[in-house]
Amino acid sequence: TYVNRDVDDTTTKVKELFVGGRHNHMVNSWFQLHASGGLSIFMIDTNVDLSYANMRSDSDTAYAPYAQVGTNLFITKNLSVGASYKYNFLDDSADIFTTNPELSGGLAFLTVGWSF
């Protein structure tokens, strides 16, 4: 229910755990492509400090498949830098995400890696 009243403070924490498989393809000795897929588990905790009532808290969990692609450039035999793009396939029934933060969709990120 939407209430048009003042809120003193709101905090939302999202934790994500994802498990899956990954395939690496070395194009040459310094350039690598990779693709992965699996299951993401999102845990969200929200606390709202209402100026007109006691603090309210809520938490929930959502599950979604994901797909990820990326590249790595090997600077040395062990050190690499790269870029990846991950897409979470959350459906509309994951109602914990009807407000911010919106986690359905894509996320691009840069990586630094060390191979053993």
Wavefront OBJ file of the C-alpha trace (Angstrom):
o trace
v 0.000 0.000 0.000
v 1.318 3.408 -0.958
v 1.358 5.977 1.822
v 2.245 9.600 1.080
v 4.076 10.384 4.312
v 7.612 11.314 5.358
v 10.263 8.641 5.728
v 13.342 9.359 7.851
v 15.609 6.684 6.376
v 15.473 3.709 4.011
v 18.185 1.101 3.503
v 18.149 -1.816 1.099
v 20.812 -4.498 0.942
v 20.961 -6.997 -1.902
v 23.167 -10.073 -1.841
v 23.625 -12.262 -4.893
v 25.019 -15.759 -5.096
v 25.340 -17.380 -8.497
v 26.400 -20.887 -9.431
v 26.848 -22.286 -12.896
v 29.182 -23.575 -15.537
v 31.712 -21.720 -17.661
v 33.385 -22.486 -20.965
v 36.710 -20.807 -21.826
v 38.081 -20.534 -25.347
v 41.679 -19.382 -25.864
v 41.783 -17.573 -29.224
v 45.567 -17.304 -28.975
v 48.132 -17.153 -26.156
v 46.902 -13.763 -24.867
v 43.179 -13.485 -25.767
v 40.383 -15.526 -24.176
v 36.611 -15.636 -24.724
v 34.260 -17.139 -22.146
v 30.569 -17.921 -21.750
v 28.712 -19.135 -18.691
v 25.231 -19.772 -17.405
v 23.519 -20.931 -14.253
v 21.279 -19.877 -11.391
v 21.358 -16.572 -9.471
v 19.939 -16.322 -5.961
v 19.027 -12.819 -4.755
v 18.476 -12.030 -1.079
v 17.078 -8.580 -0.297
v 16.624 -6.866 3.073
v 14.845 -3.511 3.366
v 14.470 -1.335 6.451
v 12.304 1.789 6.496
v 12.409 4.256 9.397
v 9.021 5.961 9.306
v 8.716 9.403 10.856
v 5.118 8.652 11.907
v 5.482 5.020 13.138
v 7.953 2.321 14.145
v 10.650 0.978 11.811
v 9.431 -1.572 9.270
v 11.570 -4.384 7.821
v 11.064 -6.923 5.091
v 13.205 -9.538 3.372
v 12.733 -11.999 0.555
v 14.588 -14.264 -1.862
v 14.293 -14.562 -5.648
v 15.794 -17.097 -8.066
v 16.647 -16.479 -11.715
v 18.685 -18.078 -14.469
v 21.575 -16.029 -15.836
v 23.841 -15.928 -18.873
v 27.261 -14.267 -19.047
v 29.823 -13.595 -21.784
v 33.193 -11.917 -21.653
v 36.783 -11.546 -22.754
v 40.147 -11.634 -21.020
v 43.458 -10.196 -22.188
v 46.497 -11.848 -20.609
v 49.115 -9.249 -19.661
v 51.466 -11.991 -18.419
v 51.141 -15.775 -18.237
v 49.107 -15.399 -15.024
v 47.668 -11.835 -14.945
v 44.632 -10.891 -17.040
v 42.217 -7.989 -17.420
v 38.827 -8.349 -18.988
v 35.247 -7.269 -19.466
v 32.053 -9.253 -18.917
v 28.322 -8.843 -19.399
v 25.843 -10.761 -17.210
v 22.081 -10.928 -17.760
v 19.651 -12.045 -15.033
v 16.334 -13.418 -16.302
v 14.072 -12.356 -13.402
v 10.385 -12.536 -14.220
v 7.679 -10.144 -13.024
v 6.594 -12.519 -10.241
v 9.727 -11.588 -8.257
v 7.725 -8.846 -6.539
v 10.547 -7.932 -4.156
v 12.076 -6.073 -7.098
v 9.077 -3.915 -7.995
v 10.965 -0.974 -6.489
v 14.637 -0.083 -6.497
v 17.084 -1.667 -6.887
v 16.032 -3.098 -10.238
v 18.128 -6.228 -10.797
v 16.396 -7.715 -13.799
v 18.420 -7.146 -16.895
v 22.083 -6.709 -17.621
v 25.201 -5.762 -15.758
v 28.566 -4.958 -17.354
v 31.762 -5.088 -15.335
v 35.561 -5.046 -15.625
v 37.685 -7.838 -14.173
v 41.253 -8.459 -13.060
v 42.289 -12.078 -12.750
v 45.149 -14.272 -11.623
v 45.545 -17.776 -13.068
v 47.397 -20.476 -11.183
l 1 2 3 4 5 6 7 8 9 10 11 12 13 14 15 16 17 18 19 20 21 22 23 24 25 26 27 28 29 30 31 32 33 34 35 36 37 38 39 40 41 42 43 44 45 46 47 48 49 50 51 52 53 54 55 56 57 58 59 60 61 62 63 64 65 66 67 68 69 70 71 72 73 74 75 76 77 78 79 80 81 82 83 84 85 86 87 88 89 90 91 92 93 94 95 96 97 98 99 100 101 102 103 104 105 106 107 108 109 110 111 112 113 114 115 116
